[in-house]
Amino acid sequence: MDLSTLHNFRVAACDLNGQMRGKRVPPSYADKLSKGAVRMPFSALNVDLWGADIEGSPLVFESGDADGVLLPTERGPVPIPWLSAETALVPMSLYDDAGTPFAGDPRHALSAVISRYAQRGWSVVAATELEFTLLDASGPHPQPPLNPITGRRLTDEAVLSVAEMDAFEAFFTDLYDGCAVMGIPAQTAISESGIGQFEINLNHQDAMRCADDTWLFKALTRGLARKHGFSATFMAKPYANDAGNGMHVHFSVIDADGRNVFDDGSPEGTDLLRSAVAGCLAAMPASSLIFAPHGNSYARLVPGAHAPTGASWAYENRTAAIRIPGGAPAARRIEHRVAGGDINPYLMLTAILGAALIGIEDDMKPPAPITGNAYEVDGLPQLASSWSEAIDQFEADPIMTRLFPLELIRNMALTKRQEIARFADRPEDQHWLSYLEAV
């Protein structure tokens, strides 16, 4: 799209919490973006949930809060359908003045992992399944939204209900139209098991494009919900006694000849597939902070509550943390089912794809696949049981240093510890307001 014809447009990069940090700029910047016309402090990608600087952060107190250079990503400009005026967003990444990628930028972390696959002559194809909840946020506590047809508040679960989808037809029509103009490959939508909960699947595509589109889809969904008079949230647990929001990832690896390296023509898949599974299992406990990055996330990670808490894998078993779906062997893939809807998609895919590659590099062997209900299997390695435990594991585990830059690990730990301290000073029944549209 021609940015120079707009009244203004936005430039933004993704911070550690998945929020957009950037600027509104005039159309005169359109031809200058790739020349480094927009600068932003490195610390802006390492602020807390509310946008505050991190106390004691070297980015602020040792470097003098230096600026980096924002440069456009290959995703290119996209329209912003949730605003009334015609405008656009240009996704950016942060670099230093020498052109070196800033190690604290989540998108650069994923790019580094994808580059390691490319060194083998491989590319990664990925897709996300995103659950979110529509709710009424006008009162002191979150409530289900009003049914646009009946005017009455939703009260019950409506698994795969076509009638519930039809009730919100105007919203979903705008959502699919928004995906179309933004180039986001939205596929099927369903009514999920929670009250006012829905799921939309994005189609398989290049892994970086998958992360970009997942990031943009979350912003689009929240923005359009506001236009329709309610809120949309990807909080892991919007209601204490209802289903949580998850985000499943499917991925496969393609070699230089276009062959799926996980496919050997059988339902079981290749040794490479099993090594990738083993890597994902080995990294899973210490990756808890990536899959469950907020205090609210741990209300979802309760054994037996349809969110995997133990590191297990299986064929065609939706209770396992890692599932190998059936179907045509050419489409053999790994489904990683641990993450909540509140994740940063760049960090999530870095953790998953990086762990799979470590499994392949180290020729890891997984345990036998489970059968039956994973929640009843004893002795499985467990995800962290609390936010603070997840931070400690993420910071100390040697596998994490093979997945993420040390600077990002340090920044993430500092950020999350500050958020724990700030939430401790806020009434617990108001925590949801901080998460509502931030995650």
Secondary structure, 3 states (H helix, E strand, C coil): CCHHHCCCEEEEEECCCCCEEEEEECHHHCCCHHHCCEEEEHHHHHCCCCCCCCCCCHHHHCCCCCEEEEEECCCCCEECCCCCCCCEEEEEEEECCCCCECCCCHHHHHHHHHHHHHHCCCEEEEEEEEEEEEEECCCCCCECCECCCCCCECCCCCCCCHHHHHHCHHHHHHHHHHHHHHCCCEEEEEECCCCCEEEEEECCEEHHHHHHHHHHHHHHHHHHHHHCCCEEECCCCCCCCCCCCEEEEEEEEECCCCCECCCCCCCCCCHHHHHHHHHHHHHCHHHHHHHCCCCCHHHHCCCCCCCCCECCEEECCCCCCEEECCCCHHHCCEEECCCECCCCHHHHHHHHHHHHHHHHHCCCCCCCCCCCCHHHCCCCCECCCCHHHHHHHHHHCHHHHHHCCHHHHHHHHHHHHHHHHHHHCCCHHHHHHHHCCCC
